[in-house]
């Protein structure tokens, strides 16, 4: 007698660490010299990132893997951040390639966003009232199924001929004479890497410090913008770490990463609430509506906690302003 088939939730291979925790995504410190051209510095920073991204893409398989998706998305963000930072010295060609990469990165991002939401739902099952747990488990099943569909769509895109062609174009761009930092290509601004780094870091630090009011007085869209500024400051600090050493890491990179995590978590809360509230409006069940309300209260408390932590971190940044500025200017003076 044949056994009846059992239905089950799509299985996801997941890391035991928190999805928002400190997870290195293959980052390496690139050795730069203050007097080298800014264009050469840009290529030296981009080349290992591009190689790492396509290496990770080759390992993306049918089995859903949260860690692999996370790593690819982080490396892609670093590629986009570096290309944006060096666009004046490396030209529009690389920016065009970044634009071509966006569709694939967005597909990965949709999967990653589901991973974070699913982790929240799994944790919430243990924290809400028992009467609301069946509703939450049903929602979790729906999101797992949605995540599975998004993952298969992302894998299909990355295994496509278009992605293979893009990889070849990226590798040619990284090896082309025009992107090797030759003098003919760097006269657009003529900056050495040390001076370029100091200017970029100083500008990014100013954007962060422009937020001088208590953070709970800003609308969510402004806090999201602040998170983006911290992300760019962090990545820039990582790119130029070899020009500064551990002082920059301790005073700028690590605090910026912490702020990025706090504000990123707060942004996640806002996104989760919108998803849940839309689900609540679409439901005709009073029990489901009560369960959604219970979850939203959890999210409100989490948002308040994260913004409070970010406020403390922001205070530290403001207090260390002069020390940060002094360290940042050091690279320019060493040229």
C-alpha positions as CSV (number, residue, x, y, z in Angstrom):
1,X,0.0,0.0,0.0
2,X,1.5,3.4,-1.0
3,X,2.1,5.9,1.6
4,X,0.2,9.2,1.3
5,X,2.4,12.2,0.5
6,X,3.0,14.6,3.3
7,X,2.9,18.4,2.7
8,X,5.6,20.3,4.5
9,X,7.0,23.8,4.6
10,X,9.8,24.6,2.1
11,X,13.1,23.9,3.9
12,X,15.7,26.6,4.1
13,X,19.3,26.0,5.0
14,X,19.9,28.7,7.6
15,X,22.8,29.9,9.7
16,X,22.5,29.6,13.5
17,X,23.6,33.2,13.8
18,X,21.1,36.1,13.7
19,X,20.3,37.3,10.2
20,X,21.1,40.8,11.3
21,X,24.3,39.9,13.2
22,X,27.9,40.4,12.2
23,X,28.5,38.2,9.2
24,X,31.6,38.7,7.1
25,X,30.9,38.3,3.4
26,X,34.3,37.6,2.2
27,X,35.7,41.1,2.8
28,X,39.4,41.5,2.3
29,X,41.5,44.6,3.1
30,X,43.0,45.9,-0.1
31,X,46.4,47.4,0.2
32,X,46.5,51.0,-1.1
33,X,49.2,53.6,-1.1
34,X,48.4,57.3,-0.4
35,X,50.3,58.5,-3.6
36,X,48.7,56.0,-6.0
37,X,46.0,57.3,-8.4
38,X,42.4,57.4,-7.2
39,X,41.5,55.4,-10.3
40,X,43.9,52.7,-9.6
41,X,42.6,52.5,-6.0
42,X,39.1,52.2,-7.3
43,X,40.0,49.3,-9.6
44,X,42.0,47.6,-6.9
45,X,39.0,47.8,-4.6
46,X,36.5,46.7,-7.2
47,X,38.4,43.8,-8.7
48,X,38.3,41.4,-5.7
49,X,34.6,42.3,-5.0
50,X,33.6,41.5,-8.5
51,X,35.5,38.2,-8.4
52,X,33.9,37.3,-5.1
53,X,30.4,38.1,-6.3
54,X,30.6,35.9,-9.3
55,X,32.3,33.2,-7.3
56,X,29.4,33.2,-4.9
57,X,26.9,33.2,-7.8
58,X,28.5,29.9,-9.0
59,X,27.7,28.3,-5.7
60,X,24.0,29.2,-5.6
61,X,22.1,26.0,-6.0
62,X,18.6,24.7,-5.8
63,X,18.7,24.3,-2.0
64,X,17.6,27.5,-0.4
65,X,20.6,28.9,1.5
66,X,20.1,32.1,3.6
67,X,23.8,32.5,4.2
68,X,24.7,32.4,0.5
69,X,22.0,34.9,-0.5
70,X,23.2,37.2,2.3
71,X,26.8,37.1,1.2
72,X,26.0,37.8,-2.4
73,X,23.8,40.7,-1.5
74,X,26.4,42.3,0.8
75,X,29.2,41.9,-1.8
76,X,26.9,43.4,-4.5
77,X,26.2,46.4,-2.2
78,X,29.9,46.9,-1.8
79,X,30.3,46.8,-5.6
80,X,27.6,49.4,-6.1
81,X,29.0,51.6,-3.3
82,X,32.5,51.5,-4.7
83,X,31.4,52.2,-8.2
84,X,29.3,55.1,-7.0
85,X,32.3,56.5,-5.0
86,X,34.8,56.2,-7.9
87,X,32.4,57.2,-10.7
88,X,34.3,60.4,-11.5
89,X,37.6,58.7,-12.0
90,X,36.5,55.4,-13.5
91,X,33.9,56.8,-15.9
92,X,30.3,55.9,-16.9
93,X,31.1,52.5,-18.3
94,X,31.4,50.9,-14.8
95,X,28.2,52.7,-13.7
96,X,26.4,51.2,-16.7
97,X,27.6,47.7,-15.6
98,X,26.4,48.4,-12.1
99,X,23.0,49.3,-13.6
100,X,23.0,45.9,-15.4
101,X,23.7,44.2,-12.1
102,X,20.8,45.8,-10.4
103,X,18.1,43.5,-11.6
104,X,19.9,40.4,-10.3
105,X,20.7,42.1,-7.0
106,X,17.1,43.1,-6.6
107,X,16.1,39.5,-7.1
108,X,18.5,38.4,-4.3
109,X,17.3,41.3,-2.2
110,X,13.7,40.1,-2.4
111,X,14.8,36.7,-1.1
112,X,16.9,38.3,1.7
113,X,14.0,40.5,2.8
114,X,11.8,37.4,3.2
115,X,14.5,35.7,5.2
116,X,14.6,38.5,7.7
117,X,10.8,38.7,7.9
118,X,10.6,34.9,8.4
119,X,13.1,35.0,11.2
120,X,11.0,37.7,12.9
121,X,7.9,35.5,12.6
122,X,9.7,32.5,13.9
123,X,10.8,34.4,17.0
124,X,7.4,36.0,17.5
125,X,5.7,32.6,17.7
126,X,7.2,32.2,21.1
127,X,6.4,35.7,22.3
128,X,2.7,36.3,21.4
129,X,-0.3,34.9,23.2
130,X,-0.9,31.2,22.5
131,X,-4.4,31.8,21.1
132,X,-2.8,33.8,18.3
133,X,-0.1,31.3,17.3
134,X,-2.2,29.3,14.7
135,X,-2.7,32.6,12.8
136,X,1.0,33.3,13.0
137,X,2.0,29.8,11.9
138,X,-0.3,30.1,8.9
139,X,1.3,33.4,7.9
140,X,4.7,31.8,8.4
141,X,3.8,29.0,6.0
142,X,2.7,31.6,3.4
143,X,5.9,33.5,3.7
144,X,8.0,30.4,3.4
145,X,6.2,29.4,0.2
146,X,6.7,33.0,-1.1
147,X,10.3,32.9,-0.2
148,X,10.8,29.6,-2.0
149,X,9.2,31.0,-5.2
150,X,11.4,34.1,-5.0
151,X,14.5,32.1,-4.5
152,X,13.9,29.8,-7.5
153,X,13.3,33.0,-9.6
154,X,16.6,34.5,-8.4
155,X,18.5,31.2,-9.2
156,X,17.0,31.1,-12.6
157,X,18.1,34.7,-13.3
158,X,21.6,34.0,-12.1
159,X,21.9,30.9,-14.2
160,X,20.7,32.7,-17.3
161,X,22.8,33.6,-20.3
162,X,22.3,37.3,-19.6
163,X,24.1,36.9,-16.2
164,X,26.9,34.9,-17.8
165,X,27.4,37.7,-20.4
166,X,27.4,40.3,-17.7
167,X,30.1,38.4,-15.8
168,X,32.3,38.4,-18.9
169,X,31.7,42.1,-19.4
170,X,32.7,42.8,-15.8
171,X,35.8,40.8,-15.9
172,X,36.9,42.5,-19.2
173,X,36.2,45.9,-17.6
174,X,38.4,45.0,-14.6
175,X,41.3,44.0,-17.0
176,X,40.9,46.8,-19.5
177,X,43.8,49.4,-19.8
178,X,41.3,52.2,-19.2
179,X,40.6,50.9,-15.7
180,X,44.2,50.3,-14.6
181,X,44.7,53.8,-13.3
182,X,46.8,55.1,-16.2
183,X,47.5,58.8,-16.2
184,X,45.4,59.4,-19.4
185,X,42.4,58.2,-17.5
186,X,42.9,59.9,-14.2
187,X,43.2,63.5,-15.3
188,X,39.5,64.1,-14.7
189,X,40.3,65.0,-11.1
190,X,44.0,64.3,-10.7
191,X,43.6,63.2,-7.1
192,X,45.9,60.7,-5.4
193,X,44.2,58.0,-3.4
194,X,45.1,59.5,0.0
195,X,43.5,62.9,-0.8
196,X,40.6,61.2,-2.5
197,X,39.9,59.0,0.6
198,X,40.1,62.0,2.9
199,X,37.6,64.0,0.8
200,X,35.1,61.2,0.5
201,X,35.2,60.2,4.1
202,X,34.9,63.8,5.3
203,X,31.9,64.3,3.1
204,X,30.2,61.2,4.3
205,X,30.9,62.0,7.9
206,X,29.4,65.4,7.4
207,X,26.2,63.8,6.0
208,X,25.9,61.7,9.1
209,X,26.5,64.5,11.6
210,X,23.9,66.7,9.8
211,X,21.3,64.7,11.8
212,X,21.7,66.7,15.0
213,X,18.2,66.3,16.5
214,X,17.1,63.4,18.7
215,X,16.5,60.5,16.3
216,X,13.0,59.8,17.6
217,X,12.0,63.2,16.2
218,X,12.7,62.1,12.6
219,X,10.2,60.4,10.3
220,X,11.0,56.8,9.3
221,X,12.0,58.0,5.8
222,X,14.7,60.3,7.3
223,X,16.0,57.5,9.6
224,X,16.2,55.3,6.5
225,X,18.3,58.0,4.8
226,X,20.5,58.2,7.8
227,X,21.0,54.4,7.7
228,X,22.1,54.7,4.0
229,X,24.6,57.4,5.0
230,X,26.1,55.2,7.7
231,X,26.2,52.3,5.3
232,X,28.2,54.4,2.8
233,X,30.5,55.7,5.5
234,X,31.2,52.2,6.8
235,X,31.9,50.8,3.3
236,X,34.2,53.8,2.5
237,X,36.1,53.2,5.7
238,X,36.5,49.6,4.9
239,X,37.7,50.4,1.4
240,X,40.3,52.8,2.7
241,X,41.3,50.9,5.8
242,X,44.9,50.2,4.6
243,X,45.5,54.0,4.4
244,X,44.5,54.5,8.0
245,X,44.8,51.4,10.1
246,X,42.9,50.4,13.2
247,X,42.2,53.9,14.4
248,X,39.7,54.4,11.5
249,X,38.2,51.0,12.1
250,X,37.6,51.7,15.9
251,X,36.4,55.3,15.5
252,X,34.5,55.1,12.3
253,X,33.9,51.7,10.7
254,X,32.8,49.7,13.7
255,X,30.5,52.4,15.1
256,X,29.0,53.0,11.6
257,X,28.3,49.3,11.2
258,X,26.6,49.3,14.6
259,X,24.4,52.3,13.6
260,X,23.6,50.6,10.3
261,X,22.4,47.6,12.1
262,X,20.2,49.5,14.6
263,X,18.7,51.7,11.9
264,X,18.4,48.8,9.5
265,X,16.5,46.9,12.2
266,X,14.2,49.9,12.7
267,X,13.5,50.1,9.0
268,X,12.7,46.4,8.9
269,X,10.1,47.0,11.7
270,X,8.4,49.6,9.6
271,X,8.3,47.3,6.6
272,X,7.0,44.4,8.6
273,X,4.2,46.5,10.1
274,X,3.1,47.6,6.6
275,X,2.9,43.9,5.5
276,X,1.0,42.9,8.7
277,X,-1.4,45.8,8.6
278,X,-2.2,45.0,4.9
279,X,-2.8,41.4,5.9
280,X,-5.0,42.5,8.8
281,X,-7.2,44.7,6.5
282,X,-7.6,41.8,4.0
283,X,-8.7,39.4,6.7
284,X,-12.3,38.8,7.7
285,X,-11.3,37.0,10.9
286,X,-11.4,38.8,14.2
287,X,-8.9,36.3,15.6
288,X,-6.5,37.0,12.8
289,X,-6.9,40.8,13.3
290,X,-6.2,40.4,17.0
291,X,-3.1,38.4,16.2
292,X,-1.8,41.0,13.8
293,X,-2.4,43.7,16.4
294,X,-0.4,41.6,18.9
295,X,2.5,41.4,16.4
296,X,2.4,45.1,15.7
297,X,2.7,45.9,19.4
298,X,5.8,43.7,19.5
299,X,7.2,45.6,16.6
300,X,6.4,49.0,18.2
301,X,8.4,48.0,21.3
302,X,11.3,46.7,19.1
303,X,11.3,49.9,17.1
304,X,11.5,52.0,20.2
305,X,14.4,49.9,21.5
306,X,16.4,50.1,18.3
307,X,16.0,53.8,17.9
308,X,17.0,54.3,21.5
309,X,20.2,52.3,20.9
310,X,20.8,54.3,17.7
311,X,20.5,57.5,19.7
312,X,23.2,56.4,22.1
313,X,25.4,55.5,19.1
314,X,24.8,58.8,17.5
315,X,25.8,60.6,20.6
316,X,29.1,58.8,20.6
317,X,29.7,59.8,16.9
318,X,29.0,63.5,17.8
319,X,31.4,63.3,20.8
320,X,34.1,61.7,18.6
321,X,33.7,64.2,15.8
322,X,37.0,66.0,16.2
323,X,39.0,62.7,16.6
324,X,37.3,61.3,13.5
325,X,38.1,64.4,11.4
326,X,41.7,64.4,12.5
327,X,42.2,60.8,11.5
328,X,40.4,61.2,8.2
329,X,42.6,64.2,7.2
330,X,45.8,62.2,7.9
331,X,45.6,60.3,4.6
332,X,45.6,63.5,2.6
333,X,48.6,64.9,4.5
334,X,50.7,61.8,3.9
335,X,50.6,62.1,0.1
